Amino acid sequence: MDQKKEKLESAVGLLKLLSHPVRLSILCNLLHNGEMSVTEIVEAESGSAGQSQISQFLGKMRSEGLVKTRKEGQTVYYKIDSPQAELVVQALYEIYCQNEC
């Protein structure tokens, strides 16, 4: 696969992960709040998804390299680990949410 095709496939993969409103919201929260625990993320989502669904989303994003974890005791903290995801989420925030979210 040539380099251009690889980059396009990577972009498509990122956009697919961002295409769910809760996943995008999680990444927005991580972008603007920094590292957050699962409990903090669930609270920030204000009932838009339960803890098990959020945990599934975080697991998927972690396996795809968008977020990374740090464990402290029983608490797992998440933060964005993809510069590409960070740039795209920041751009989407500025376009759609800056004055309303």
C-alpha positions as CSV (number, residue, x, y, z in Angstrom):
1,M,0.0,0.0,0.0
2,D,1.5,3.4,-0.9
3,Q,1.9,6.1,1.7
4,K,-1.0,8.2,0.4
5,K,-3.4,5.3,0.6
6,E,-2.2,4.4,4.2
7,K,-2.7,8.0,5.3
8,L,-6.2,8.1,3.8
9,E,-7.1,4.8,5.5
10,S,-5.8,6.2,8.8
11,A,-8.0,9.3,8.4
12,V,-11.0,7.2,7.6
13,G,-10.4,5.1,10.7
14,L,-10.2,8.2,12.9
15,L,-13.3,9.7,11.4
16,K,-15.2,6.4,11.9
17,L,-14.2,6.5,15.6
18,L,-15.4,10.1,15.9
19,S,-18.7,9.5,14.2
20,H,-20.5,8.5,17.3
21,P,-21.7,11.5,19.4
22,V,-20.7,10.0,22.8
23,R,-17.2,9.0,21.6
24,L,-16.8,12.5,20.2
25,S,-18.0,14.0,23.4
26,I,-15.6,11.9,25.5
27,L,-12.7,13.1,23.4
28,C,-13.9,16.7,23.7
29,N,-14.0,16.3,27.5
30,L,-10.5,14.7,27.5
31,L,-9.2,17.5,25.3
32,H,-10.6,20.3,27.5
33,N,-10.3,18.7,30.9
34,G,-7.1,16.7,30.5
35,E,-6.7,13.3,32.2
36,M,-10.0,12.0,33.5
37,S,-11.2,8.8,35.4
38,V,-14.0,6.7,34.0
39,T,-16.2,8.0,36.8
40,E,-15.4,11.6,35.8
41,I,-16.1,10.8,32.2
42,V,-19.5,9.2,33.0
43,E,-20.4,12.2,35.1
44,A,-19.4,14.6,32.3
45,E,-21.6,12.7,29.8
46,S,-24.6,13.5,32.0
47,G,-26.6,10.3,31.3
48,S,-26.0,10.2,27.5
49,A,-24.4,6.8,28.0
50,G,-24.0,4.3,30.9
51,Q,-20.7,3.3,32.5
52,S,-20.5,0.0,30.6
53,Q,-21.0,1.7,27.2
54,I,-18.5,4.4,28.0
55,S,-16.0,1.7,29.1
56,Q,-16.5,-0.1,25.8
57,F,-16.0,3.1,23.9
58,L,-12.8,3.9,25.8
59,G,-11.5,0.4,25.2
60,K,-12.1,0.7,21.5
61,M,-10.4,4.1,21.4
62,R,-7.5,2.7,23.4
63,S,-7.1,-0.2,21.1
64,E,-7.0,2.2,18.2
65,G,-4.4,4.4,19.8
66,L,-6.6,7.5,20.4
67,V,-6.3,7.4,24.2
68,K,-4.0,5.9,26.8
69,T,-4.4,4.9,30.4
70,R,-2.7,5.4,33.7
71,K,-3.8,3.3,36.7
72,E,-3.7,4.7,40.2
73,G,-4.9,2.1,42.8
74,Q,-8.3,1.0,41.5
75,T,-8.8,4.1,39.4
76,V,-8.0,4.2,35.7
77,Y,-7.4,7.5,34.1
78,Y,-7.6,8.3,30.4
79,K,-6.1,11.0,28.2
80,I,-5.8,11.6,24.5
81,D,-2.7,10.0,23.0
82,S,-3.2,10.8,19.3
83,P,-2.0,14.2,18.0
84,Q,-4.2,13.7,14.9
85,A,-7.3,13.0,17.0
86,E,-6.5,16.0,19.2
87,L,-6.3,18.4,16.2
88,V,-9.5,17.1,14.6
89,V,-11.5,17.2,17.9
90,Q,-10.2,20.7,18.6
91,A,-11.2,21.9,15.1
92,L,-14.7,20.3,15.5
93,Y,-15.1,22.0,18.9
94,E,-14.1,25.4,17.5
95,I,-16.5,25.0,14.6
96,Y,-19.5,23.6,16.4
97,C,-19.3,24.0,20.1
98,Q,-17.1,26.9,21.1
99,N,-19.9,29.3,22.1
100,E,-22.6,26.7,23.0
101,C,-20.9,23.7,24.7
